[in-house]
Amino acid sequence: MNSSVLLISGPAGSGKSTVADAWAHASKQPCAHLQLDDFRQLLKSGYIDPRSGWNDQAQDQLDLARENVSSVAKKFLRENCDVVIDDVAFPNWEASGLDRWKKSLAPLDVQLIVLFPEWETVRQRNTERPAGDRLPEKMLRTIYDDMAGWRDRAGLIVIDNSNLSREETVAEIGRRLST
């Protein structure tokens, strides 16, 4: 991934964090996995949980977390470590989209992979999360529907991982990146 960052996105419950972690572990060279949510949740006092509604403070905290992730990613890359980031990057919402990542990570290239399992798979995975990480079904469906815009983008790698294991999904990403 020389001078590039792998960004794994998809709706909540698509397996972004699980697959990004597996990708980093399977790498043949040093690879860091950076979760945007981990950086958002470093803020303990005053943290705005986006599940409670979106506002200017939530956007400011998202932007700060993205800039911090980007800074750390650039430092890893300078030390010849690959980087994989997981985040929900929406196709049609500029405030939380791919262009913000590209701007924040410039001059690095960003390779986007979108995991997009079937709705029932996402619903099931959400129920298996710890109670504090589960999303209300209405919000889960809204995110899922909003992410569907990635399916129509030409030249984008979108993987239906409904019936793929973590290892099979990592292998599919590797196969698709090498073509």
Legacy VTK file of the C-alpha trace (Angstrom):
# vtk DataFile Version 3.0
C-alpha trace
ASCII
DATASET POLYDATA
POINTS 179 float
0.000 0.000 0.000
2.936 2.387 -0.498
1.829 5.947 0.235
-1.786 4.917 0.344
-4.336 4.178 2.987
-6.963 1.467 2.837
-10.297 2.833 4.068
-12.890 0.167 4.848
-16.400 1.514 5.010
-19.940 0.205 5.044
-23.075 0.460 7.106
-23.120 -0.293 10.818
-22.912 -4.051 11.241
-21.126 -4.656 7.947
-18.001 -5.940 9.662
-15.716 -2.960 9.044
-13.794 -3.165 12.302
-13.575 -6.946 12.298
-12.332 -7.079 8.712
-9.942 -4.125 9.100
-8.425 -5.786 12.162
-8.076 -9.091 10.301
-6.533 -7.289 7.301
-3.935 -5.638 9.535
-3.114 -8.929 11.263
-2.793 -10.785 7.937
-0.464 -8.194 6.395
2.970 -9.432 5.371
4.505 -6.174 6.598
3.732 -3.955 9.591
0.185 -2.637 9.363
-1.778 -0.429 11.745
-5.546 -0.543 12.128
-7.081 2.799 13.090
-10.749 2.995 14.040
-12.308 6.405 13.739
-14.756 5.568 16.536
-11.862 4.860 18.911
-10.510 8.358 18.282
-13.965 9.922 18.710
-14.423 8.137 22.006
-11.118 9.343 23.437
-13.080 12.443 24.392
-14.658 11.532 27.733
-16.170 14.764 28.943
-18.389 16.509 26.433
-18.491 13.610 23.982
-21.443 13.909 21.606
-22.782 10.481 20.697
-24.023 10.714 17.090
-26.731 8.180 17.940
-28.353 10.941 19.991
-28.677 13.186 16.944
-26.359 15.143 14.697
-25.395 18.728 15.470
-22.476 21.123 14.990
-20.629 19.753 18.039
-20.912 16.182 16.746
-19.552 17.363 13.393
-16.668 19.210 15.067
-15.787 16.085 17.052
-15.952 13.944 13.912
-13.664 16.362 12.068
-11.202 16.392 14.989
-11.160 12.588 15.161
-10.609 12.343 11.389
-7.701 14.791 11.559
-6.154 12.849 14.459
-6.537 9.532 12.637
-4.987 11.082 9.528
-2.057 12.447 11.510
-1.362 9.062 13.085
-1.778 7.319 9.710
0.802 9.613 8.112
3.256 8.891 10.929
2.837 5.135 10.493
3.337 5.438 6.733
6.521 7.486 7.247
7.817 4.504 9.233
6.943 2.094 6.395
3.857 0.703 8.094
0.703 0.169 6.074
-2.518 1.627 7.421
-6.115 0.462 7.319
-8.843 2.736 8.655
-12.444 1.825 9.318
-15.189 4.408 9.275
-18.722 4.916 8.033
-18.037 7.168 5.049
-21.335 8.052 3.381
-21.558 8.345 -0.405
-23.925 11.330 -0.479
-23.213 13.147 2.768
-20.230 15.443 2.313
-19.765 16.048 6.040
-19.017 12.358 6.563
-17.844 11.287 3.142
-14.846 10.100 1.197
-13.780 13.582 0.084
-13.201 14.621 3.698
-10.887 11.632 4.130
-9.033 12.431 0.910
-8.537 16.036 1.986
-7.409 15.057 5.476
-4.975 12.407 4.213
-3.600 14.396 1.266
-1.223 13.912 -0.457
-1.736 10.206 0.223
-4.028 8.093 -1.924
-7.091 6.615 -0.270
-8.306 3.226 -1.500
-11.946 2.756 -0.484
-13.426 -0.689 0.096
-17.140 -0.824 0.908
-18.524 -3.837 2.734
-22.213 -4.097 1.985
-23.935 -7.239 3.283
-27.643 -7.885 2.895
-30.004 -6.071 5.269
-30.898 -9.188 7.265
-27.204 -9.871 7.891
-26.706 -6.334 9.204
-29.763 -6.677 11.452
-28.507 -9.955 12.885
-24.995 -8.627 13.494
-26.444 -5.604 15.280
-28.304 -7.869 17.718
-25.030 -9.679 18.495
-23.258 -6.489 19.548
-22.887 -5.543 23.206
-25.976 -3.612 24.350
-24.135 -0.262 24.448
-22.978 -0.655 20.831
-26.322 -1.672 19.314
-28.150 0.819 17.162
-31.913 1.248 17.203
-33.309 -0.567 14.160
-34.711 2.613 12.601
-31.281 4.288 12.757
-29.594 1.115 11.510
-31.961 1.035 8.515
-31.405 4.730 7.756
-27.623 4.244 7.735
-27.973 1.114 5.601
-30.180 2.892 3.055
-27.910 5.959 2.971
-24.872 3.739 2.316
-26.588 2.053 -0.646
-25.369 4.910 -2.874
-21.946 3.252 -2.987
-23.405 0.366 -4.989
-23.888 2.598 -8.037
-20.377 4.055 -8.148
-18.333 2.829 -11.095
-14.834 1.603 -10.337
-15.492 1.199 -6.626
-14.844 -2.057 -4.787
-18.083 -3.088 -3.072
-18.170 -6.509 -1.422
-21.287 -8.330 -0.263
-19.842 -10.172 2.710
-23.157 -11.589 3.925
-21.955 -15.164 3.555
-18.212 -14.615 3.844
-16.131 -15.255 6.930
-13.724 -12.599 8.135
-10.853 -14.481 6.452
-12.790 -14.908 3.202
-13.591 -11.190 3.178
-9.912 -10.312 3.702
-8.986 -12.671 0.845
-11.625 -11.083 -1.399
-10.273 -7.604 -0.642
-6.767 -8.798 -1.517
-8.006 -10.361 -4.736
-9.954 -7.243 -5.759
-7.034 -4.909 -4.954
-4.635 -6.960 -7.070
-6.801 -6.847 -10.209
LINES 1 180
179 0 1 2 3 4 5 6 7 8 9 10 11 12 13 14 15 16 17 18 19 20 21 22 23 24 25 26 27 28 29 30 31 32 33 34 35 36 37 38 39 40 41 42 43 44 45 46 47 48 49 50 51 52 53 54 55 56 57 58 59 60 61 62 63 64 65 66 67 68 69 70 71 72 73 74 75 76 77 78 79 80 81 82 83 84 85 86 87 88 89 90 91 92 93 94 95 96 97 98 99 100 101 102 103 104 105 106 107 108 109 110 111 112 113 114 115 116 117 118 119 120 121 122 123 124 125 126 127 128 129 130 131 132 133 134 135 136 137 138 139 140 141 142 143 144 145 146 147 148 149 150 151 152 153 154 155 156 157 158 159 160 161 162 163 164 165 166 167 168 169 170 171 172 173 174 175 176 177 178
